[in-house]
Amino acid sequence: MQSRQTIVFSGDLSWSIAQIEQHIYLDDTVNALWVSASATNLPQYQLLHHHKVHSVLGSELDIIVYDAHDNFYPNAFGAITGTIRAGGLLILLLPDFQTIQSRFVQRIANIIQADPRIKVFSENNPPDQTSLWDTSQLSNHVTKTTSDQLLAIQAIEKVVKGHRRRPLVLTADRGRGKSSALGLAAKQLLSNGLKNIIITAPSKKSVEMVFKHAAKVKGLEFISPDELSRNLPKTDLLLVDEAAAIPAPLLNQFLENYSRIVFSTTQHGYEGTGRGFDIRFKQTLNTQSPNWKQLSLDTPIRWVKNDPLEQFTFNALLLNAELKHFDKLQPVNTSQLTKITQDDLLTNNDLLSQLFGLLVVAHYQTKPSDLQYLLDDKAVSIYIIKFNQNILATALTVTEGGFEYDLAQHIYEGKRRPKGHLIPQSLSFHSGLIKAAHCYGERIIRIAVHADYQRQGLATQLINYIKNHAKDKDYIGVSFAASIDMLQFWDKQGFKPVRLGLTRDACSGTHSAIELLPISDNGIALFEQAQETFQAKLPHLFAEPLANLEADVAIQLLKPSSTAPKNWQYKEIKNYLNTNRGYEECMASLWSWFNHIVNTPSFM
C-alpha cells in the first residue's frame, strides 16, 4: 500500500479552486469529496458541508478537498481524514498564510510549513507541473480482517464463554477496525446461539459501523448510557463502545452490574479522548476486577503504518497530547501560580501540549474543537500552576453577559440565543431573571489537576486566584454535572446552587447544576433573586421532573429554612408518628420540618 498524501493551497479561494481544476485529474472511478460551507462548480466532487461529515464515516474515499476558509471545523477534519484510503489525497484549502487571523489555524500553518512531506502552493509559488497526483497510486488492496481484529473477536468470545467478572478492554487508534471487530464478534456470537447483546455508546450514530458489520443479525440492541443506567436490563453480553466518552460513574455502575462486559475506546480520536480513560478507569478495574484483560489493535486497515497524513492530523489537532510524567514529584509549596495568554500557547508548543494533555485526561469529552476554542476565543482566560516549566494544574474561565437592553429582552423572551454565555442565558430564559443577561460574570469552565498532585489544594488555589482577578465582575459562576462530590466541593468554595437542569444528560446520566458566587452589589442582587426563585421552585420540581433525583443530591441542593415549623405543625407531625394520621394530611408539616433541619450540623 502507498502512503496518503497532503497538498495545501494557500491563497484566495477562487485561485485554489482553479489550481485544483488545472492540476488534479480525476476519472470516473475516483471517489472524490469536497467538504465546504460553499458550493463548487467542479461536478466530479460530491459536495458536503462540514457539519454532515458523519454521514460518510465508514466509507472509503480516494480524494478529499477540505475548505478551511470559512472555519476550520477541527472535529470534522479529524473525522473525515480517516476515510481516505491508502494512496489517497487530502487537499487542504487555507487563506494566505500572511493573512491568517486564527491562532488555531496559524499553528496548523506552522506545522505544515515545517513538514517536508506536505506540498504547499501559494499564489506566489504556484504548481510548476501538469499533474500533482497520480491515481495509479491508489491501493488495489482489498480490506481483509487483520490479525489484530481476529484476536479481538476471539477475546470477545472468551468474555462470553470464559469465567465471569473478567472484563475486556479494547483500545485502538482510528482506522484499526475496532468497530468492525465488535460487529463481527456480535454476529458470530448471535449466530451461534447467544440470545441478546446490548451495545451502549455516547450516541447511536457512533456505532453505525458495528451494526453494519453485524449484518442486521437479530439480538443486537442499542441502549443509550443513561437509559442503561436507569433500567439495567439483563443481557448475555454488554459492549460499551467509545467508553472514554462516557463518565466514569456510569462505567463503574456497568462494571458492577454486568459480569460479561467489553469496554472499547479510541485512543486518540475526535470523539473524545481515551487517555483519561486509560488513567482513571483502569484503576477501578484493578480494584474491582483484577483479572481484567486488555487488547490493543495497532495495525491500520486502510493505510500504511506511520502514515504521513495520520501523523499530520495527530499533530494538528493534538490528538497525541499526553499527560506529562514526573520522575520525581515537585514540592507544591514552591510552585508558581500565573495567568498566561493564548499567544503564549501559540509560541510555545510544549506549553500547549502539556496544558491540552492535562485537559484531555481530566475531562472525558475533550475534543479537537476544544483546542480551537482554547486558542481562539477572546473571552477565555487561562490560569496555571507550574513548577519550572511543568504544569501541575490549570483553570479556564470565560467572560459572559453584559448584554444591552434589546438583546437582553430577546434572550429573556427566548427569541435569541447568542453563542456561549451559558449562565446569563439560562438564568434569564429558564429562571425568568432578565438581570442575569445584563450582569457581567466570569464562568469557570474547566479545572484540571495532574493526577500526581490531586488532593493537595491546587484547585482551591486556582479558584482563589480567579476570585482576586474577577473583582471587576458581578459574579463568578460554574456549571457542572450535579453529583454529591461536585456539589460539596463547590459549596466549600463559597458557591451556591441557583438552577438545576430538568433533564438528565443522555451520556452522563446526570442533571446540570449552575452555581454562583456573587461579587458586586448587582451580583448579590442577582444571586439572592436567583436563589430565592430556585428554592421556591425546588419542592415542586421534586414532585414531577426531578422525582428520580438522587436523595443526597436533593439534600445538598436544599437551602435550610430559618423559620421553624409552627406549634400546630409539630403537633401534626407528632400525631403522624404516634397515631394513624395519614401521610398526605401531614405532608406540608413534614416538609416544613425537614427543610428546617436539613443541612444542619446535626443532620445525618
Secondary structure, DSSP 8 states (H G I E B T S, - for coil): ----EEEEEES-HHHHHHHHHHH----TT--EEEE-SS--S-TTSEEE-GGGGGGGTT--EEEEEEE-SS---HHHHHHHGGGEEEEEEEEEEE--GGG---HHHHHHHHHHHH-TTSEEEETTB---SS-S--GGGS--------HHHHHHHHHHHHHHHS-SS--EEEEE-TTS-HHHHHHHHHHHHHHTT---EEEE-S-GGGGHHHHHHHTT-TTEEE--HHHHHHH----SEEEETTGGGS-HHHHHHHHHH-SSEEEEEESEETTEESHHHHHHHHHHHHHH-TT-EEEEE-S-SSS-TT-HHHHHHHHHHTTT------SS---GGG-EEEEE-HHHHHH-HHHHHHHHHHHHHH-TT--HHHHHHHHH-TTEEEEEEEETTEEEEEEEEEEEE---HHHHHHHHTTS---SS-HHHHHHHHTS--THHHHSEEEEEEEEEE-GGGTTSSHHHHHHHHHHHHTTTSSEEEEEEE--HHHHHHHHHTT-EEEEE-SS--TTT---EEEEEEE-SHHHHHHHHHHHHHHHHHHHHHHHTTTTT--HHHHHHH----SS---HHHHHHHHHHHHS---HHHHHHHHHHHHHHHTTSTT--
